[in-house]
Amino acid sequence: MNLPPRRQQGLTLISLVFILGLIGFFVLLTLKIVPIYLDHGKVKSALTALKETPDLQSKRESEIRDSLTKRFNINYVYDVKPEDIKVVRHGDYVKVDVEYETVVKLIGNLSALAEFHDSFEVGQK
């Protein structure tokens, strides 16, 4: 027995386009933002590797900065500039501080900004 439909059921073309647009926007957002965090993971691993360097406390500031810059170049990290790396030395105490930001264009004049701040300390103050 067929009953006449009392109201329309299902998606209209407009609602389908709207849903596909939302899905597309979130896919675009994911494709633009995930690489930023992957690069940040590379920065953290470079800092960890530098921290585990056995003779780090005997190196000069320029040597530490060059070593970190080389690690960034090997891992293809281009968001961290040399002026974003700060090295503080006092005797056996070494503090390396990396603070940088990344801006990614999303659509038109819409951009996403991510700020990162990582540091480590070795030795006694």
C-alpha positions as CSV (number, residue, x, y, z in Angstrom):
1,M,0.0,0.0,0.0
2,N,1.5,3.3,-1.1
3,L,0.9,6.3,1.2
4,P,1.3,9.7,-0.3
5,P,4.2,11.6,1.2
6,R,3.1,14.3,3.5
7,R,6.3,16.2,3.3
8,Q,9.4,16.1,1.2
9,Q,12.3,14.0,2.5
10,G,16.0,14.0,1.6
11,L,18.6,16.6,0.7
12,T,17.9,19.4,-1.7
13,L,20.6,20.5,-4.1
14,I,21.3,23.7,-2.0
15,S,21.8,21.7,1.2
16,L,24.0,19.2,-0.7
17,V,26.2,22.0,-2.0
18,F,26.3,23.6,1.5
19,I,27.5,20.3,3.1
20,L,30.1,19.7,0.4
21,G,31.3,23.3,0.8
22,L,31.8,22.7,4.6
23,I,33.6,19.4,4.0
24,G,35.8,21.1,1.4
25,F,36.6,24.0,3.7
26,F,37.6,21.7,6.6
27,V,39.7,19.5,4.2
28,L,41.5,22.7,3.0
29,L,42.0,23.8,6.5
30,T,43.5,20.5,7.5
31,L,45.8,20.4,4.4
32,K,47.1,23.9,5.2
33,I,47.6,23.6,9.0
34,V,48.9,20.0,9.5
35,P,52.2,20.7,7.7
36,I,52.8,23.6,10.2
37,Y,52.6,21.2,13.1
38,L,54.7,18.6,11.3
39,D,57.4,21.2,10.9
40,H,57.1,22.1,14.5
41,G,57.7,18.5,15.4
42,K,60.9,18.7,13.4
43,V,61.9,21.8,15.4
44,K,61.3,20.0,18.6
45,S,63.3,16.9,17.5
46,A,66.2,19.2,16.5
47,L,66.2,20.8,19.9
48,T,66.1,17.5,21.6
49,A,69.0,16.2,19.5
50,L,70.9,19.4,20.3
51,K,70.2,19.0,24.0
52,E,71.6,15.5,24.0
53,T,74.9,16.7,22.4
54,P,77.6,15.6,24.9
55,D,79.9,18.7,24.7
56,L,77.1,21.3,24.4
57,Q,78.2,23.3,27.5
58,S,81.7,23.8,26.1
59,K,80.5,25.2,22.7
60,R,80.3,28.9,21.9
61,E,76.9,30.6,21.2
62,S,77.7,30.9,17.5
63,E,78.5,27.1,17.3
64,I,75.3,26.2,19.0
65,R,73.3,28.5,16.7
66,D,75.1,27.1,13.6
67,S,74.5,23.5,14.7
68,L,70.8,24.2,15.2
69,T,70.5,26.0,11.9
70,K,72.2,23.0,10.1
71,R,69.7,20.6,11.7
72,F,66.8,22.8,10.5
73,N,68.3,22.8,7.0
74,I,68.6,19.1,7.0
75,N,65.0,18.6,8.0
76,Y,63.7,21.3,5.5
77,V,62.5,23.6,8.2
78,Y,62.4,27.1,6.7
79,D,60.0,28.9,9.1
80,V,62.7,29.4,11.8
81,K,65.0,32.3,10.9
82,P,68.4,32.8,12.6
83,E,67.0,35.8,14.5
84,D,64.4,33.5,16.1
85,I,67.1,31.5,17.9
86,K,68.3,32.9,21.2
87,V,71.3,31.3,23.0
88,V,72.2,32.4,26.6
89,R,75.4,31.1,28.2
90,H,76.7,31.7,31.7
91,G,79.6,29.4,32.5
92,D,78.3,25.8,32.3
93,Y,74.7,27.0,31.9
94,V,73.2,27.1,28.4
95,K,69.7,28.1,27.5
96,V,68.4,27.8,23.9
97,D,65.2,29.5,23.1
98,V,63.4,29.2,19.7
99,E,60.3,31.5,19.3
100,Y,58.8,31.8,15.8
101,E,55.5,32.2,14.0
102,T,54.1,30.9,10.8
103,V,51.4,32.5,8.6
104,V,49.6,30.4,6.0
105,K,47.2,31.9,3.5
106,L,44.0,29.9,3.4
107,I,41.6,31.6,0.9
108,G,41.8,35.1,-0.4
109,N,42.7,37.4,2.4
110,L,42.0,34.8,5.1
111,S,45.2,33.5,6.8
112,A,46.1,31.3,9.8
113,L,48.8,32.3,12.3
114,A,50.5,29.8,14.5
115,E,53.0,30.9,17.2
116,F,55.5,28.5,18.7
117,H,57.9,28.8,21.6
118,D,60.3,26.0,22.6
119,S,63.3,26.1,24.8
120,F,65.6,23.9,26.9
121,E,68.2,24.5,29.6
122,V,71.4,22.5,30.3
123,G,73.7,22.9,33.3
124,Q,73.4,24.9,36.6
125,K,72.7,28.6,36.8
